[in-house]
Amino acid sequence: MKPGLFMITGAGGNVTAFIGDHGVMLVDDKLAGDANFDNLVAAVRGVSTLPVLAVFNTHYHPDHIGNNDRFLAAGVMVIGVDGIDRLLASAKNGTKTPSILFTKDFSLVLMRGRIDAHHYRPGHTSADAIIHFPTAKTVSTGDLVVAANPTIDYAGGATIAGWIATLDEMLKLDFDTAIPGHGDAPLSRADVERFRAKLATFLDRARTAIRGGATKADLIARIRTEDLGWSWTATSWPAVRVDGLWAEAGGPK
Ligand SMILES: [Zn+2]
């Protein structure tokens, strides 16, 4: 999609592969499992024969970093935001914690360009990383930007207000292309702006619904989302997430 930069779709979250002169750097490593891992390695091998040197983790959800164990066992550096270790410990989903944690900003210089990782505010989770490729003017967003519905993981420290603030920080970076956590194709800067606006609209509507007398039982149903292009599934809003949205949107205790 850009010189030396590839988006790998398929089972689990999207992966970004950056090809340096001496090795490959990945963002995320897909859903756990031998077949998913083999497909990922085959996709990387399709664009480079160089070894994988490092894997960034955008966040703790297992559809994104389920193969950390395989990369760690091979001696690959796995890098995530400080706090992802606590989320993984409480999620107990079998996913291995990165070997290197950073708090705010982390840069790697491979022989063909710099890679900057940033953590801003709790958004999709409390420990989200955005990976910026300045030369390619591209960001890998993890689930901070997705093609369809967002997952608002309040149990994992999500806040919509923090999410919006994080996207505002992201939009200060120099990029024209965003690789979303889910979706079949790269997005534009305008797509990221639209996604940010949808989140703001959703939070406003939640506040309005609560002021208009919504209860926890009907809150989600009372927030219109068709015009946002979002439709929830049976697992989108477990009680813990409704409680989180209720609290964030000003619902009484
Ligand atoms: Zn996620």
Residues whose N, C-alpha, C, O or C-beta is under 5 A from the ligand:
A	BS01	ZN	H61 D143
